[in-house]
Amino acid sequence: MKHIQLPFKNPEQSDPLVRQPSPNDPLPSWRDGATKQAIIAFVESVTDSTSKDYVPVSERIATLDNDGTLWSEKPLYFQVLFAFDEVKRRASDHPDWKDRHGFKELLEGGIDAVKENDHEGIMAIVEATHTGISTDQFTANVRAWLATARHPGTHRPYTEMVFQPMLELLNYLRANDFQTYIVSGGEVTFMRAWSEDVYGIGPEQVIGTTFINRYHDNNGEPEIVRTVIMAHHNDGPGKPVGIESIIGRRPIMAIGNGDGDLEMLQWTAAGEGPRFMGVIHHTDAKREWAYDRKALIGKLDETLDEAIANNWTVVDMQRDWARIYPENSDK
């Protein structure tokens, strides 16, 4: 399979607009304050062999949600926007789509015509564009889309809609021998197509929603074919189940941004020893978006209440982040 270069610059490369990490400031895009201090204090305590909170390297597991935690998720999850673009690209091969619910609205009126709460229509589009083909072909489709697609609001490549402070956090954790896992409601193969290029997180450390795959002999060429049957929905209570199934260790750090992350945070908090639970709160309407309790996508309601009640770390994007995206003077 041809490897398509994604339009993304590794955050460790030189960029005049992004201060580079240093031993004195491993999180340069985080403003000085209680949130940044809490992160650094936790990492230092669990990696100091003389500390009562020391955690062996093998147990330094951090799990992070993807949509809304590592990159933006508005106006719709980016995976859904990929599916929409795939429908437009492949519509000529599927004349029946013009009369099918969800597809009809999209093809006639664009993304604004598809209601964000139309679960049935959106799921039909996702299934049609994500299944019935090999994993290799699907991965190639995702990478081709990322190489050219642009966000409908910012007109930036989707791989530049990642959060610079979180890229720094991932680097900081790995520099301190943490294993960093994505644990997302997004479809696993979609994320694996680019997670290593963008986050430095290999496919074996991506846990997501999965379809059942089948082995197929295609005229002597073996392939893995994606079926329409969902094997695991990795959201809400599905997240700790996915963690237990894939990792087999309880995380000592978990970070999310919505109610779909609550059980992952609770599962992490319930373990023994030092724990860090973080919640990304989207409060910056100028540089990103501001939403929480009433949002249809990225709703943060029960999780915010629990974070406040249990003294989890709530990251206020407007207050705590000096920068949102890489390569952008959005101070």
C-alpha positions in Angstrom: 0.0 0.0 0.0 1.4 3.4 -1.0 2.2 5.6 2.0 0.7 9.1 1.6 2.6 11.8 3.4 0.2 13.7 5.7 0.3 17.5 5.8 1.7 17.7 9.4 4.8 18.9 11.0 6.0 17.0 14.0 5.9 19.4 17.0 9.5 18.7 17.8 10.6 20.3 14.6 11.6 23.9 14.5 8.8 26.5 14.2 9.2 30.1 15.1 5.7 30.3 16.4 5.9 27.4 18.8 8.3 27.4 21.8 10.2 24.2 21.9 10.1 21.9 25.0 13.0 22.2 27.4 14.0 20.5 30.6 13.0 23.7 32.4 9.6 23.9 30.7 8.3 20.7 29.2 4.9 22.2 28.5 5.6 25.6 26.8 2.1 26.1 25.4 0.5 25.7 28.8 0.2 28.8 30.8 1.8 28.8 34.2 -0.8 28.1 36.8 -2.5 25.4 38.9 -3.3 23.1 36.0 0.2 23.0 34.6 1.6 22.6 38.0 -0.7 19.7 38.8 0.4 17.8 35.7 4.1 18.3 36.3 3.8 17.5 40.0 2.0 14.3 39.2 4.6 13.2 36.6 7.5 14.1 38.9 6.0 12.2 41.8 5.3 9.0 40.0 8.7 8.9 38.3 10.8 9.8 41.4 12.2 6.5 42.8 12.5 8.1 46.2 8.9 9.2 46.3 6.1 7.3 48.1 4.1 7.7 45.0 6.7 6.1 42.7 5.1 4.0 40.0 7.2 1.3 38.1 7.6 2.0 34.4 5.5 -1.0 33.4 2.5 0.6 35.2 2.8 4.1 33.8 -0.2 3.9 31.5 -2.0 7.1 30.3 -5.2 6.8 28.3 -6.5 9.8 26.3 -9.7 10.3 24.4 -9.3 11.6 20.9 -12.2 13.8 19.6 -12.3 17.0 21.7 -9.3 15.9 23.7 -6.4 15.6 21.2 -8.0 17.5 18.3 -11.2 19.5 17.7 -14.6 17.9 17.1 -16.7 20.7 15.6 -18.9 21.1 13.6 -19.1 17.3 13.6 -16.7 14.5 14.5 -14.0 14.5 11.8 -14.6 10.9 11.1 -18.1 11.8 10.1 -16.9 14.6 7.9 -14.6 12.0 6.2 -17.6 9.8 5.6 -19.5 12.6 4.1 -16.7 13.4 1.7 -16.5 9.7 0.8 -20.2 9.7 -0.1 -19.6 12.6 -2.5 -16.6 11.0 -4.0 -18.2 7.7 -4.5 -21.8 8.8 -5.3 -21.5 8.1 -9.1 -20.9 4.4 -8.3 -24.0 4.3 -6.1 -27.0 5.8 -7.9 -29.3 4.4 -5.2 -27.8 6.8 -2.7 -29.7 9.8 -4.2 -32.9 8.5 -2.7 -31.6 7.0 0.5 -32.2 8.8 3.9 -29.1 10.7 5.0 -27.4 10.3 1.6 -30.1 12.2 -0.1 -29.9 15.2 2.3 -26.1 15.2 2.1 -25.9 15.1 -1.7 -28.6 17.7 -2.2 -27.8 20.1 0.6 -24.3 19.5 1.9 -23.3 18.9 5.5 -25.7 21.6 6.8 -28.6 19.5 5.5 -27.7 16.5 7.6 -28.9 17.1 11.2 -26.2 16.4 13.8 -28.8 14.4 15.8 -29.8 12.2 12.9 -28.1 9.1 14.3 -29.8 6.8 11.8 -28.8 8.7 8.7 -25.2 9.4 9.9 -24.7 5.7 10.9 -25.9 4.6 7.5 -23.4 6.8 5.9 -20.6 5.7 8.2 -21.4 2.0 7.6 -21.5 2.5 3.8 -18.1 4.3 3.7 -16.3 2.3 6.4 -17.3 -1.4 5.6 -17.4 -3.9 2.8 -13.8 -3.2 1.8 -10.4 -4.4 3.0 -8.6 -2.7 5.9 -5.8 -1.8 3.5 -8.1 0.0 1.1 -9.9 1.8 3.9 -6.7 3.0 5.4 -5.6 4.2 2.0 -8.9 6.1 1.6 -8.4 7.8 5.0 -4.9 8.8 4.3 -5.8 10.2 0.8 -8.6 12.2 2.4 -6.3 13.7 5.1 -3.7 14.7 2.5 -6.2 17.0 0.7 -9.2 17.7 2.9 -9.7 20.9 4.7 -11.9 21.7 7.8 -15.1 23.5 6.6 -14.7 26.3 9.2 -10.9 27.0 9.5 -9.9 25.6 6.1 -6.9 24.0 7.8 -5.8 20.4 7.2 -7.5 18.2 9.8 -4.0 17.2 11.0 -3.4 20.8 11.9 -6.6 20.8 14.0 -4.7 19.0 16.8 -4.0 20.7 20.1 -0.5 21.9 20.5 -0.6 21.6 24.4 -1.7 18.0 24.1 1.1 17.2 21.7 3.5 18.6 24.2 1.9 16.6 27.0 2.2 13.3 25.0 5.9 14.0 24.4 6.4 14.9 28.1 4.7 11.7 29.2 6.7 9.5 26.9 9.9 11.2 27.9 9.0 10.0 31.4 8.4 6.4 30.3 4.6 6.5 30.1 2.8 4.4 27.5 0.3 6.7 25.9 -2.9 5.1 24.5 -5.8 6.7 22.6 -9.1 5.4 23.9 -11.8 6.8 21.7 -15.4 6.3 20.6 -14.0 6.8 17.0 -13.5 3.8 14.7 -10.1 2.2 15.4 -8.9 1.8 11.8 -9.7 5.4 11.0 -7.5 6.6 13.8 -4.7 4.1 13.2 -4.3 5.4 9.7 -2.7 8.6 11.0 -2.2 8.4 14.8 1.5 7.5 14.5 2.2 10.4 12.1 0.3 13.0 14.1 0.6 11.9 17.7 3.5 9.5 17.8 1.0 6.8 19.0 1.4 3.5 17.1 -1.6 1.5 15.9 -1.1 -1.1 18.6 -1.9 1.7 21.2 -5.1 2.9 19.7 -8.3 1.5 21.2 -11.6 2.4 19.5 -14.9 1.2 18.2 -14.5 -1.8 16.0 -16.3 -3.7 13.3 -15.9 -7.4 12.9 -13.2 -8.3 10.4 -13.1 -11.4 8.2 -10.1 -13.1 6.5 -10.6 -13.3 2.7 -8.6 -15.0 0.0 -8.9 -12.6 -3.0 -7.6 -14.7 -5.9 -4.6 -15.8 -3.9 -4.1 -12.4 -2.2 -5.0 -12.5 1.5 -6.9 -9.6 2.9 -8.9 -8.5 5.9 -12.4 -7.4 5.0 -14.4 -5.1 7.2 -18.0 -6.2 7.8 -21.0 -4.1 8.8 -21.3 -5.9 12.1 -20.1 -3.8 15.1 -17.9 -5.8 17.4 -17.4 -3.2 20.2 -18.7 0.3 20.8 -15.8 2.0 22.6 -17.7 4.8 24.3 -19.0 5.4 27.8 -18.8 2.1 29.7 -17.2 0.5 26.6 -14.0 2.5 27.3 -12.9 0.7 30.5 -13.9 -2.6 28.9 -11.7 -1.8 25.9 -8.9 -0.8 28.2 -9.1 -4.0 30.2 -9.4 -6.1 27.0 -6.4 -4.5 25.1 -4.1 -3.2 27.8 -4.9 -5.4 30.8 -3.7 -2.7 33.2 -5.6 0.1 34.8 -4.3 3.5 33.8 -2.8 5.9 36.3 -3.7 8.8 34.1 -6.8 9.4 32.0 -7.9 12.5 30.1 -11.2 13.2 28.3 -13.5 16.0 27.5 -17.1 14.7 27.6 -19.7 12.5 29.2 -18.5 9.6 27.0 -15.3 9.6 29.0 -16.9 9.4 32.4 -16.5 5.7 33.0 -12.9 5.7 31.8 -12.1 8.5 34.3 -14.0 6.6 37.1 -12.2 3.4 36.3 -8.9 5.2 36.5 -9.8 7.0 39.7 -10.9 3.7 41.4 -7.4 2.2 41.3 -4.9 2.2 44.1 -2.0 4.6 44.4 -1.5 8.0 42.7 -4.0 8.9 40.0 -4.5 11.8 37.6 -7.9 12.4 36.0 -8.1 15.3 33.6 -11.1 16.9 31.8 -10.6 19.3 28.8 -13.2 22.1 29.0 -13.9 23.9 25.7 -14.2 27.5 26.9 -12.5 29.4 24.1 -15.0 30.6 21.5 -12.4 32.9 19.8 -9.6 30.4 19.2 -11.7 27.2 19.1 -15.3 26.6 20.3 -17.1 27.1 23.6 -19.5 24.3 24.6 -20.3 21.9 27.4 -23.6 20.9 29.1 -26.0 21.4 26.2 -23.8 20.3 23.3 -25.0 17.5 21.1 -21.4 16.7 20.2 -18.9 16.7 23.0 -21.5 17.1 25.8 -19.8 17.8 29.1 -22.3 17.6 31.9 -22.1 14.7 34.3 -18.4 14.4 33.9 -17.9 18.1 34.7 -20.0 17.7 37.9 -18.0 14.6 38.9 -14.7 16.4 38.1 -15.6 19.3 40.4 -16.9 17.0 43.1 -13.8 14.8 43.1 -11.2 17.5 42.6 -10.2 16.2 39.2 -8.1 18.5 37.1 -10.3 20.6 34.7 -8.3 22.2 31.9 -9.9 25.5 31.0 -8.7 26.0 27.4 -9.1 29.7 27.4 -7.3 30.1 30.7 -4.7 27.3 30.6 -3.6 27.2 27.0 -1.3 29.9 25.6 -1.8 28.3 22.1 -4.5 26.0 20.7 -3.1 24.7 17.4 0.4 24.1 16.1 1.9 26.6 13.6 -0.6 29.3 14.4 -0.2 32.6 16.1 -3.3 32.3 18.2 -1.9 33.4 21.5 
